[in-house]
Amino acid sequence: MADNVQVNYNGKILECPVTVGTEGEKAFDIAKLRSQTGLITLDPGFSNTGSCKSAITYIDGEKGILRYRGIPIEQLAEHSTFVETAFLLIYGKLPNHGELEAFSAAFNEHSMIHEDMKNFFDAYPASTHPMASLSAMVCALSAYYPELIKENPNQKEMDRIAVQLLSKVRTICAFSYKKTIGEPFVYPRYDLHYVPNFLNMMFSSPTHPYKLVDEVVRALQVLLILHADHEQNCSTSTVRLVGSSRANLYASISAGICALWGPLHGGANQAVIEMLEGIQRDGGDVAKYITRAKDKNDHSRLMGFGHRVYKNFDPRAKIIKKCADDLLNKLGIHDPLLDLAKHMEDAALKDEYFISRKLYPNVDFYSGIIYRAVGIPLNMFPVMFAIGRMPGWIAHWKEMIQDPTNKIGRPFQIYVGAKMTDYVQLEQR
Ligand code: ACO
């Protein structure tokens, strides 16, 4: 028999049923708490709150486990492609040969953006952060494909909207980069797969065709797979919250992109490199920055360190660190920032402050080193994260709207403002 949790309040006992997940994780259901006791739960930052049941991604933060649809991230990073992993997340199973070919072909079919959308790039100042234009343009896609703005698309519409978003986002990102460097847009090519197509749109020019390097393609592929989902993180929860009002997928994902942008979330990959460059400029004194990160009067943190869920290691960081080492070796690049990052990791992992708080490098700590080696500019690092996270956002939005028990997201609060006060006329104040 499943356990119950008893809440004893004011002499009244409320039985709260316990829900058990596939891997044995447990939660007790407080849905009746307010109606039966008048109490709500208070949990700033949702540190201890489950917002939904989900069958997409499993994380065990203590053991450093991450699985998409049951498959360990290490196996996907080694054997899968981003497109195949996207299918896995969105449809819940690995595709067979025919399904993968059809899915891949649909990416090429939908890779162009409406020519009118190119005007967006002219309308934004050249200094626009690419996350701002990405968020705006993803939302604007709803204007170009109004037939797909559905509260609850059928299977065929869902297939189209998913593939369209995944494919067009890559084109939008590459075009926004070309705009910032003043080069002509390079259109997607039908003969190239997802990652090579992106690299070609980013780095080819009429005078300098881009030479694809297998190791670069593979490194980006691995990064995108590692970023593809991470259950109820800040941006995915945002997508679900916005979508819970029945806002369409474009609008929901546009909001998710904004949530991802913050330096405590997907913007951390940019912040890590800015931090390392700052340390380098300052003479390379890692200890000084570690001391600052520990000082409660100093607002700086060790960017790329710490995680709400992982308390021993982040399995993605482990894979990325090795991937960065391998790629730089293959390309014959020596990046002093990688040395600095390793030095910083060693020092922090020996420091009592970081040990006692279980703070380890997260996914963002080494990813920037790879982006730099590939030639991706700093302000596009969070954009790379967004391209990677797209399948996860789509999968969560789809799971949510197809769940008949889903309700609009609407948390409560404890009001701590002024008591009732009468309005005072302006001349009497
Ligand atoms: N540097 C220094 N101290 C830290 C760091 C850090 N990077 N991260 C956490 N701490 C400290 C906090 O000050 C706090 O100390 P205290 O208990 O003495 O008050 C303790 O560790 C717990 O930290 P919280 O902020 O309560 O942890 P939370 O789970 O809320 O935050 C977060 C997680 C946001 C990732 C945090 O570790 C952080 O800011 N890291 C740096 C930014 C970063 O790398 N973000 C990317 C995360 S991965 C991702 O989103 C893709």
Boltz pocket constraint, residues with backbone or C-beta under 6 A from the ligand:
constraints:
  - pocket:
      binder: B
      contacts: [[A, 45], [A, 233], [A, 263], [A, 264], [A, 265], [A, 266], [A, 268], [A, 293], [A, 294], [A, 300], [A, 301], [A, 302], [A, 303], [A, 304], [A, 305], [A, 306], [A, 307], [A, 308], [A, 309], [A, 357], [A, 359], [A, 362], [A, 363], [A, 364]]
      max_distance: 6.0
